[in-house]
Amino acid sequence: MITSWLETHHYQNFFYINSKLNQGKTGALKKGIEVAKGEYSITQDGDLEYDVNDIPRLLSYIKINNFDAVIGHRLTKFQKLDPLDITLKMGVVLLTNLFNILYKTSFKDLSGGYKIFKTQEIRSIEIQGKGFTFCYEVVIKLLKKGLAIGELDIKYNARNRKNGKKIRLIDGLHCFYTIISNLR
């Protein structure tokens, strides 16, 4: 999906990296951060659940507020999800609330795939996790550095399992472990 979007939008500062070996979400993000050339780096899942028209808003928001990172929080409601996918939403709410309690923050949605960073700051931390743990690990490590993190609402067109949603209970458990193990 992202390749077709890139073909129709001729942005000079966007490029596509195709890996021969599937390294998962975190592996792909680490590679993108490694080769990024701009002052800011943004994460965008390839399935385009997130509206690309939010990119200018995120970029403007990080600049105006002089944040080191901005997390996009999704404006979804339970009724938009299939009954089996409500567990996914409940898991996100539980993980975000646990995170907020343990790290004394007030984020609304840490699991969203839209995040923008000052490239130098995201490169300054070592990401060790795999899969979907990136969303939690990166915020923990930026907070531990004392960096300023903002949050901005984003548009979200939720997919369900029938349409290829891949996240599972085990992914939530890995995120839980990431939250707990990084308390040290």
C-alpha atoms as a printed R data frame, in Angstrom:
    type eleno elety resid chain resno       x       y      z
1   ATOM     1    CA   MET     A     1   0.000   0.000  0.000
2   ATOM     2    CA   ILE     A     2   2.717   2.484  0.895
3   ATOM     3    CA   THR     A     3   4.481   1.908 -2.428
4   ATOM     4    CA   SER     A     4   1.348   2.838 -4.393
5   ATOM     5    CA   TRP     A     5   0.956   5.976 -2.265
6   ATOM     6    CA   LEU     A     6   4.585   6.941 -2.889
7   ATOM     7    CA   GLU     A     7   4.076   6.480 -6.646
8   ATOM     8    CA   THR     A     8   1.129   8.897 -6.692
9   ATOM     9    CA   HIS     A     9   2.755  11.505 -4.425
10  ATOM    10    CA   HIS     A    10   6.049  12.780 -5.726
11  ATOM    11    CA   TYR     A    11   7.665  13.932 -2.492
12  ATOM    12    CA   GLN     A    12  11.423  14.436 -2.681
13  ATOM    13    CA   ASN     A    13  12.036  13.558  0.954
14  ATOM    14    CA   PHE     A    14  10.284  10.179  0.992
15  ATOM    15    CA   PHE     A    15  11.949   6.960 -0.007
16  ATOM    16    CA   TYR     A    16  11.116   3.298  0.277
17  ATOM    17    CA   ILE     A    17  13.406   0.621  1.713
18  ATOM    18    CA   ASN     A    18  12.576  -2.928  0.704
19  ATOM    19    CA   SER     A    19  14.176  -5.603  2.861
20  ATOM    20    CA   LYS     A    20  14.617  -9.085  1.430
21  ATOM    21    CA   LEU     A    21  14.134 -10.547  4.913
22  ATOM    22    CA   ASN     A    22  11.112  -9.656  7.073
23  ATOM    23    CA   GLN     A    23  12.589  -8.199 10.262
24  ATOM    24    CA   GLY     A    24   9.265  -7.180 11.788
25  ATOM    25    CA   LYS     A    25   8.009  -3.742 12.718
26  ATOM    26    CA   THR     A    26  10.864  -2.764 15.021
27  ATOM    27    CA   GLY     A    27  13.496  -4.048 12.586
28  ATOM    28    CA   ALA     A    28  11.985  -1.974  9.800
29  ATOM    29    CA   LEU     A    29  11.803   1.139 11.991
30  ATOM    30    CA   LYS     A    30  15.403   0.721 13.143
31  ATOM    31    CA   LYS     A    31  16.572   0.505  9.525
32  ATOM    32    CA   GLY     A    32  14.553   3.584  8.572
33  ATOM    33    CA   ILE     A    33  15.973   5.576 11.480
34  ATOM    34    CA   GLU     A    34  19.475   4.459 10.537
35  ATOM    35    CA   VAL     A    35  19.211   5.811  6.980
36  ATOM    36    CA   ALA     A    36  17.058   8.892  7.686
37  ATOM    37    CA   LYS     A    37  18.527  12.107  6.327
38  ATOM    38    CA   GLY     A    38  16.201  14.797  7.623
39  ATOM    39    CA   GLU     A    39  15.921  16.712 10.870
40  ATOM    40    CA   TYR     A    40  12.739  14.766 11.701
41  ATOM    41    CA   SER     A    41  11.783  11.115 11.307
42  ATOM    42    CA   ILE     A    42   8.216   9.841 11.302
43  ATOM    43    CA   THR     A    43   6.917   6.299 11.643
44  ATOM    44    CA   GLN     A    44   4.082   5.223  9.350
45  ATOM    45    CA   ASP     A    45   2.809   1.663  9.169
46  ATOM    46    CA   GLY     A    46   2.721   0.326  5.609
47  ATOM    47    CA   ASP     A    47  -0.978  -0.579  5.729
48  ATOM    48    CA   LEU     A    48  -2.008   3.103  5.758
49  ATOM    49    CA   GLU     A    49  -4.372   2.846  8.721
50  ATOM    50    CA   TYR     A    50  -3.066   6.312  9.540
51  ATOM    51    CA   ASP     A    51  -4.006   9.267  7.346
52  ATOM    52    CA   VAL     A    52  -0.949  10.649  5.538
53  ATOM    53    CA   ASN     A    53  -2.605  14.059  5.584
54  ATOM    54    CA   ASP     A    54  -1.759  14.190  9.307
55  ATOM    55    CA   ILE     A    55   1.979  14.342  8.532
56  ATOM    56    CA   PRO     A    56   2.077  18.143  8.064
57  ATOM    57    CA   ARG     A    57   0.109  18.593 11.322
58  ATOM    58    CA   LEU     A    58   2.535  16.358 13.236
59  ATOM    59    CA   LEU     A    59   5.549  18.145 11.771
60  ATOM    60    CA   SER     A    60   4.117  21.571 12.555
61  ATOM    61    CA   TYR     A    61   3.182  20.503 16.096
62  ATOM    62    CA   ILE     A    62   6.651  19.158 16.949
63  ATOM    63    CA   LYS     A    63   8.304  22.314 15.598
64  ATOM    64    CA   ILE     A    64   5.961  24.883 17.161
65  ATOM    65    CA   ASN     A    65   6.176  23.277 20.605
66  ATOM    66    CA   ASN     A    66   9.882  22.390 20.353
67  ATOM    67    CA   PHE     A    67   9.156  18.788 21.322
68  ATOM    68    CA   ASP     A    68  11.728  16.046 20.822
69  ATOM    69    CA   ALA     A    69   8.960  13.619 19.853
70  ATOM    70    CA   VAL     A    70   5.213  13.624 19.273
71  ATOM    71    CA   ILE     A    71   2.968  10.596 19.615
72  ATOM    72    CA   GLY     A    72  -0.154  10.386 17.503
73  ATOM    73    CA   HIS     A    73  -3.146   9.163 19.457
74  ATOM    74    CA   ARG     A    74  -5.987   7.503 17.596
75  ATOM    75    CA   LEU     A    75  -9.550   8.738 17.811
76  ATOM    76    CA   THR     A    76 -11.267   5.348 17.563
77  ATOM    77    CA   LYS     A    77 -14.225   4.048 19.472
78  ATOM    78    CA   PHE     A    78 -14.991   0.489 20.519
79  ATOM    79    CA   GLN     A    79 -17.980   0.276 18.180
80  ATOM    80    CA   LYS     A    80 -15.741   0.687 15.108
81  ATOM    81    CA   LEU     A    81 -14.129  -2.668 15.868
82  ATOM    82    CA   ASP     A    82 -15.391  -6.183 15.289
83  ATOM    83    CA   PRO     A    83 -16.335  -7.986 18.521
84  ATOM    84    CA   LEU     A    84 -13.151 -10.079 18.429
85  ATOM    85    CA   ASP     A    85 -11.030  -6.945 17.997
86  ATOM    86    CA   ILE     A    86 -12.475  -5.203 21.056
87  ATOM    87    CA   THR     A    87  -9.910  -7.191 23.059
88  ATOM    88    CA   LEU     A    88  -7.202  -5.404 21.077
89  ATOM    89    CA   LYS     A    89  -8.565  -1.988 22.029
90  ATOM    90    CA   MET     A    90  -8.970  -3.041 25.673
91  ATOM    91    CA   GLY     A    91  -5.356  -4.260 25.669
92  ATOM    92    CA   VAL     A    92  -4.138  -0.907 24.370
93  ATOM    93    CA   VAL     A    93  -6.118   0.921 27.062
94  ATOM    94    CA   LEU     A    94  -4.755  -1.361 29.808
95  ATOM    95    CA   LEU     A    95  -1.148  -1.093 28.617
96  ATOM    96    CA   THR     A    96  -1.348   2.689 28.277
97  ATOM    97    CA   ASN     A    97  -2.898   3.052 31.739
98  ATOM    98    CA   LEU     A    98  -0.246   0.775 33.268
99  ATOM    99    CA   PHE     A    99   2.450   2.805 31.538
100 ATOM   100    CA   ASN     A   100   0.968   6.079 32.819
101 ATOM   101    CA   ILE     A   101   0.846   4.804 36.405
102 ATOM   102    CA   LEU     A   102   4.372   3.391 36.420
103 ATOM   103    CA   TYR     A   103   6.059   6.237 34.544
104 ATOM   104    CA   LYS     A   104   3.906   9.066 35.953
105 ATOM   105    CA   THR     A   105   2.678  10.226 32.536
106 ATOM   106    CA   SER     A   106  -0.730  10.903 31.005
107 ATOM   107    CA   PHE     A   107  -0.576   9.561 27.467
108 ATOM   108    CA   LYS     A   108  -3.798   8.584 25.704
109 ATOM   109    CA   ASP     A   109  -2.513   5.951 23.265
110 ATOM   110    CA   LEU     A   110   1.046   4.647 23.166
111 ATOM   111    CA   SER     A   111   0.340   1.821 20.715
112 ATOM   112    CA   GLY     A   112  -0.374   4.005 17.708
113 ATOM   113    CA   GLY     A   113   2.032   3.684 14.809
114 ATOM   114    CA   TYR     A   114   2.313   7.403 14.070
115 ATOM   115    CA   LYS     A   115   5.211   8.973 15.923
116 ATOM   116    CA   ILE     A   116   7.521  11.803 14.886
117 ATOM   117    CA   PHE     A   117  10.963  12.394 16.370
118 ATOM   118    CA   LYS     A   118  13.892  14.711 16.052
119 ATOM   119    CA   THR     A   119  16.151  12.337 14.146
120 ATOM   120    CA   GLN     A   120  19.186  13.017 16.342
121 ATOM   121    CA   GLU     A   121  17.179  12.121 19.464
122 ATOM   122    CA   ILE     A   122  15.710   8.867 18.138
123 ATOM   123    CA   ARG     A   123  19.194   7.842 16.990
124 ATOM   124    CA   SER     A   124  20.617   8.555 20.441
125 ATOM   125    CA   ILE     A   125  18.782   5.627 22.032
126 ATOM   126    CA   GLU     A   126  19.318   1.924 21.492
127 ATOM   127    CA   ILE     A   127  16.154   0.039 20.608
128 ATOM   128    CA   GLN     A   128  16.458  -3.591 21.682
129 ATOM   129    CA   GLY     A   129  12.936  -4.969 21.423
130 ATOM   130    CA   LYS     A   130  11.200  -6.608 18.522
131 ATOM   131    CA   GLY     A   131   7.767  -6.396 16.985
132 ATOM   132    CA   PHE     A   132   5.268  -3.996 18.485
133 ATOM   133    CA   THR     A   133   7.330  -3.254 21.617
134 ATOM   134    CA   PHE     A   134   8.897  -0.291 19.790
135 ATOM   135    CA   CYS     A   135   5.929   1.907 20.691
136 ATOM   136    CA   TYR     A   136   6.587   1.519 24.423
137 ATOM   137    CA   GLU     A   137  10.356   1.099 24.477
138 ATOM   138    CA   VAL     A   138  11.077   4.265 22.515
139 ATOM   139    CA   VAL     A   139   8.873   6.418 24.754
140 ATOM   140    CA   ILE     A   140  10.418   4.939 27.918
141 ATOM   141    CA   LYS     A   141  13.936   5.640 26.709
142 ATOM   142    CA   LEU     A   142  13.121   9.170 25.557
143 ATOM   143    CA   LEU     A   143  11.486   9.893 28.928
144 ATOM   144    CA   LYS     A   144  14.535   8.544 30.767
145 ATOM   145    CA   LYS     A   145  16.661  11.033 28.820
146 ATOM   146    CA   GLY     A   146  14.363  13.813 30.045
147 ATOM   147    CA   LEU     A   147  13.176  14.692 26.541
148 ATOM   148    CA   ALA     A   148   9.948  16.556 25.776
149 ATOM   149    CA   ILE     A   149   7.231  14.361 24.289
150 ATOM   150    CA   GLY     A   150   3.937  15.736 23.041
151 ATOM   151    CA   GLU     A   151   0.765  14.032 21.877
152 ATOM   152    CA   LEU     A   152  -1.578  14.942 19.039
153 ATOM   153    CA   ASP     A   153  -4.820  13.397 17.808
154 ATOM   154    CA   ILE     A   154  -4.603  11.618 14.461
155 ATOM   155    CA   LYS     A   155  -7.113  10.093 12.075
156 ATOM   156    CA   TYR     A   156  -7.262   6.315 12.078
157 ATOM   157    CA   ASN     A   157  -9.031   3.860  9.815
158 ATOM   158    CA   ALA     A   158  -8.945   0.641 11.850
159 ATOM   159    CA   ARG     A   159  -8.447  -2.654 10.077
160 ATOM   160    CA   ASN     A   160  -9.698  -5.875 11.588
161 ATOM   161    CA   ARG     A   161  -8.241  -9.372 11.576
162 ATOM   162    CA   LYS     A   162 -10.187 -10.232  8.421
163 ATOM   163    CA   ASN     A   163  -8.391  -7.377  6.659
164 ATOM   164    CA   GLY     A   164  -4.923  -8.400  7.808
165 ATOM   165    CA   LYS     A   165  -4.515  -7.038 11.350
166 ATOM   166    CA   LYS     A   166  -1.632  -9.117 12.722
167 ATOM   167    CA   ILE     A   167  -1.275  -8.112 16.363
168 ATOM   168    CA   ARG     A   168  -1.996 -10.923 18.843
169 ATOM   169    CA   LEU     A   169  -2.171 -11.515 22.587
170 ATOM   170    CA   ILE     A   170   1.509 -12.511 22.656
171 ATOM   171    CA   ASP     A   171   2.398  -9.067 21.276
172 ATOM   172    CA   GLY     A   172   0.529  -7.448 24.162
173 ATOM   173    CA   LEU     A   173   2.438  -9.635 26.616
174 ATOM   174    CA   HIS     A   174   5.734  -8.560 25.038
175 ATOM   175    CA   CYS     A   175   4.668  -4.910 25.416
176 ATOM   176    CA   PHE     A   176   3.726  -5.560 29.058
177 ATOM   177    CA   TYR     A   177   7.170  -7.086 29.650
178 ATOM   178    CA   THR     A   178   8.829  -4.076 27.976
179 ATOM   179    CA   ILE     A   179   6.972  -1.670 30.268
180 ATOM   180    CA   ILE     A   180   7.873  -3.626 33.413
181 ATOM   181    CA   SER     A   181  11.465  -4.566 32.548
182 ATOM   182    CA   ASN     A   182  12.499  -0.995 31.714
183 ATOM   183    CA   LEU     A   183  11.490   0.367 35.129
184 ATOM   184    CA   ARG     A   184  15.050  -0.157 36.387
